[in-house]
Amino acid sequence: MSTQNAVNSLQGLRILVTRAEHQSQAQQALIQALGGEAVCLPLIEIEPVSDSDSAYADLKYCLLDLDLYQKVIFVSPNAAKLGVELIEDFWPQLPLGIDWVGIGRQTVKQLEQQGICAWSSEQGYDSEALLSSDRFQQVDGQRILILRGNGGRDLMRSTLTARGARVDYGTVYYRRLPSYSEQTLKQKLLDEPLSALLITSGEGLLNLQTLMTTHSADRYQPLLNTRLIVPSERIAVIARELGYRRVRVAQGPDDDSMVRATLPGNDLEQLA
């Protein structure tokens, strides 16, 4: 987003930034460059897998057999960063012939920064877009590795398995629910009105709900009338089911798209 003609266009607006702490700096800086106030409340903590974790044994087995896979899919920038670091522990020289795939442009960008030439769907940033791409239609007999965080949707594996592929998961990090005191939540969410909430995942949205319910759900009811920015219609549906009344769907989960959707006069708002 060019800020040349948009300086101070967020003047007076307080915008909640909920990305994991190590990923939130760019979004905060963009909001501040546009004159807004970024209020940081990470809704997910990222914890890399370690060799003492129960998931590590399966992951190690997959990584040792990396050269047997035709495709390796990274589901997020976190999966890309941490996954490549783990791969390099076992493969100082990357095996040849692998089709490296990222879900979304930001994931591909992270892979490229680590020296891996990868691609993503041009039709979107999510699993559905990737599965619709031509290169995933004929996968019968292929071995495919998906590197991701713990849990998450099973759409990718179930669809590719139905198309004849053998699909393995490798857990390279855990997503944790951060712990906050009631005083911290009140200070961030209630003491001064928020103009918008930026939430990039369904899990982050549900984590916010859990935090509010743990303390006093009724106290946080005003947030349901605050503009909520999400990156997809799928997450918008979850938001509406939770009672949010002012939902905007951004063009994607990247910082530029999410912040752009907060600009006054944006026509993406959908009233529930």
C-alpha positions in Angstrom: 0.0 0.0 0.0 1.4 3.4 -0.9 1.2 5.8 2.0 2.0 8.9 -0.1 -1.6 9.9 -0.6 -3.0 8.1 2.5 -1.0 9.7 5.4 -3.1 10.2 8.5 -6.1 8.4 6.8 -6.3 6.3 10.0 -5.9 9.4 12.3 -7.7 8.9 15.6 -8.4 5.2 15.0 -7.3 2.5 17.5 -6.8 -0.8 15.7 -6.2 -4.2 17.4 -3.4 -6.2 16.0 -3.6 -9.9 16.9 -0.8 -11.6 14.9 1.7 -13.7 16.9 4.2 -11.2 18.5 7.1 -12.0 16.2 4.9 -11.4 13.1 3.1 -8.2 14.2 5.7 -5.5 13.7 5.1 -4.8 10.1 1.4 -4.5 10.6 1.8 -2.2 13.5 4.3 0.0 11.5 1.8 0.2 8.6 -1.0 1.3 10.9 1.2 3.9 12.5 2.4 5.2 9.1 -1.2 5.9 8.2 -1.7 7.9 11.4 -3.5 5.2 13.5 -2.7 3.6 16.8 -1.8 -0.1 16.8 -2.9 -2.0 19.9 -1.1 -5.3 20.1 -2.8 -8.3 21.6 -1.3 -11.5 20.1 -4.0 -14.3 20.0 -1.7 -17.1 19.1 1.8 -18.1 20.4 4.1 -20.1 18.2 6.2 -22.7 19.9 8.7 -24.7 17.7 8.6 -28.4 18.0 11.6 -29.9 20.0 13.2 -33.3 19.9 11.5 -34.1 23.3 8.0 -33.6 21.9 5.8 -36.5 21.0 5.3 -35.2 17.4 9.0 -35.1 16.8 9.5 -38.8 16.1 7.0 -38.8 13.2 8.4 -35.5 11.9 12.0 -36.9 11.9 10.9 -40.0 10.0 9.3 -37.8 7.3 12.3 -35.5 7.0 14.8 -38.4 6.8 12.7 -39.7 3.8 12.4 -36.2 2.3 13.9 -37.3 -1.0 11.0 -39.8 -1.5 8.3 -37.0 -1.7 7.2 -35.5 -4.9 5.7 -32.4 -3.2 6.3 -30.6 0.1 3.6 -28.2 1.2 4.2 -25.5 3.8 0.9 -24.2 5.2 2.1 -20.8 6.6 5.1 -18.5 6.9 5.7 -20.1 10.3 5.7 -23.6 8.8 8.1 -22.3 6.1 10.6 -20.7 8.5 10.7 -23.5 11.1 10.2 -26.3 8.6 13.2 -25.2 6.4 15.3 -24.9 9.5 14.5 -28.4 10.5 15.0 -29.7 7.0 18.5 -28.2 6.9 19.4 -30.1 10.1 19.0 -33.4 8.1 19.7 -32.2 4.5 22.6 -29.6 4.3 22.1 -30.1 0.5 18.4 -30.1 -0.4 17.3 -33.2 -2.4 16.5 -32.6 -6.1 13.2 -33.1 -7.9 10.8 -31.9 -5.1 8.0 -29.5 -6.0 8.1 -27.0 -3.1 4.7 -25.4 -2.4 3.5 -22.6 -0.1 -0.1 -21.8 0.8 -0.2 -18.0 0.1 2.2 -15.4 -1.2 3.7 -14.7 2.2 4.6 -18.3 2.7 6.3 -18.4 -0.7 8.2 -15.2 0.2 9.4 -16.8 3.4 10.6 -19.9 1.5 12.4 -17.7 -1.1 14.2 -15.8 1.7 15.5 -19.2 2.9 16.7 -20.2 -0.5 13.9 -22.4 -1.7 12.1 -21.7 -5.0 8.5 -22.4 -4.4 5.1 -21.5 -5.8 1.5 -20.9 -4.7 -1.9 -20.6 -6.3 -2.5 -17.4 -8.2 -6.2 -17.8 -7.5 -6.0 -17.3 -3.7 -4.0 -17.8 -0.6 -5.9 -20.8 1.1 -6.1 -24.5 0.8 -9.1 -24.4 -1.5 -7.2 -22.3 -4.0 -4.2 -24.6 -4.0 -6.3 -27.7 -4.4 -8.0 -26.2 -7.4 -4.7 -25.5 -9.2 -3.8 -27.7 -12.2 -0.7 -29.1 -10.6 -2.8 -30.8 -7.9 -5.3 -32.4 -10.1 -3.2 -35.5 -11.1 -1.4 -36.7 -8.0 -2.3 -40.4 -8.1 0.6 -42.3 -6.7 2.5 -39.3 -5.4 3.9 -38.9 -1.9 3.2 -35.5 -0.5 4.4 -34.0 2.8 2.5 -31.2 4.6 4.5 -29.2 7.1 2.2 -27.3 9.5 1.4 -26.5 13.1 -0.5 -28.8 15.4 -4.2 -29.5 14.6 -5.8 -27.4 11.9 -8.1 -28.4 9.0 -7.8 -31.8 7.3 -9.1 -30.6 4.0 -5.7 -30.8 2.2 -4.9 -34.3 3.2 -8.4 -35.7 2.8 -8.7 -34.2 -0.7 -5.3 -35.3 -1.9 -5.8 -38.8 -0.5 -9.1 -39.0 -2.4 -7.1 -38.1 -5.5 -4.8 -41.1 -5.0 -1.8 -39.4 -3.2 -0.1 -40.7 -0.1 0.0 -37.7 2.3 1.9 -37.3 5.5 1.8 -34.5 8.1 4.8 -33.1 9.8 4.2 -30.9 12.9 6.9 -28.2 13.1 5.3 -25.9 15.6 2.5 -25.7 18.2 -0.1 -22.9 18.3 -0.8 -22.0 21.9 -3.5 -19.8 23.5 -1.7 -16.9 25.2 -2.5 -16.1 28.8 -3.6 -12.6 29.8 -4.8 -11.1 33.1 -8.3 -9.6 33.2 -6.6 -6.2 33.8 -4.6 -6.6 30.5 -7.7 -7.6 28.5 -9.7 -4.7 29.9 -6.9 -2.2 29.2 -6.4 -3.5 25.6 -10.1 -4.1 24.6 -12.3 -1.8 26.8 -10.6 1.1 28.4 -10.5 3.1 25.2 -12.9 2.2 22.3 -11.3 0.2 19.5 -12.1 1.2 15.9 -11.3 -2.2 14.3 -10.1 -5.7 15.1 -7.7 -7.4 12.7 -7.9 -11.2 13.0 -6.3 -13.4 10.3 -7.4 -16.9 11.4 -10.4 -18.7 12.7 -8.3 -20.0 15.6 -7.3 -16.5 16.6 -11.0 -15.5 16.6 -12.0 -18.5 18.8 -9.0 -17.8 21.1 -10.3 -14.2 21.6 -13.7 -15.7 22.4 -12.1 -18.1 24.9 -10.2 -15.2 26.6 -13.3 -13.1 26.9 -15.4 -16.0 28.2 -12.8 -17.0 30.8 -13.1 -13.6 32.4 -16.5 -12.0 31.8 -18.2 -12.5 28.5 -20.9 -9.9 29.2 -18.4 -7.2 29.8 -16.9 -7.6 26.3 -20.3 -7.5 24.4 -19.5 -4.0 23.0 -16.7 -5.7 20.9 -19.4 -7.4 18.8 -20.3 -4.0 17.4 -16.7 -3.2 16.5 -15.6 -3.5 12.9 -13.9 -6.9 12.5 -11.5 -7.4 9.6 -11.0 -11.0 8.5 -9.2 -12.4 5.4 -11.8 -14.8 4.1 -15.5 -15.5 3.9 -15.0 -18.8 5.8 -13.7 -16.9 8.8 -16.4 -14.3 8.3 -19.0 -17.0 8.8 -17.4 -18.0 12.1 -17.4 -14.4 13.2 -21.1 -13.9 12.4 -22.0 -17.1 14.2 -20.2 -15.7 17.3 -22.3 -12.6 17.1 -20.1 -10.0 15.3 -22.3 -7.5 13.5 -19.8 -5.5 11.4 -17.6 -7.9 9.4 -15.3 -6.9 6.5 -13.6 -9.4 4.3 -10.2 -8.2 3.3 -8.6 -9.3 0.0 -6.2 -11.6 1.8 -4.3 -12.2 5.1 -1.3 -10.1 4.3 -0.6 -6.9 6.2 -1.4 -4.6 3.2 -4.8 -6.2 2.6 -5.8 -6.3 6.2 -4.9 -2.7 7.0 -6.4 -1.5 3.7 -9.7 -2.9 4.8 -9.7 -0.6 7.9 -9.6 2.6 5.8 -12.6 4.8 6.1 -15.0 4.6 3.1 -13.9 1.0 2.4 -16.8 -0.7 0.7 -16.1 -4.2 1.8 -18.1 -4.1 5.0 -20.9 -6.6 5.3 -23.5 -6.2 8.0 -24.4 -9.5 9.6 
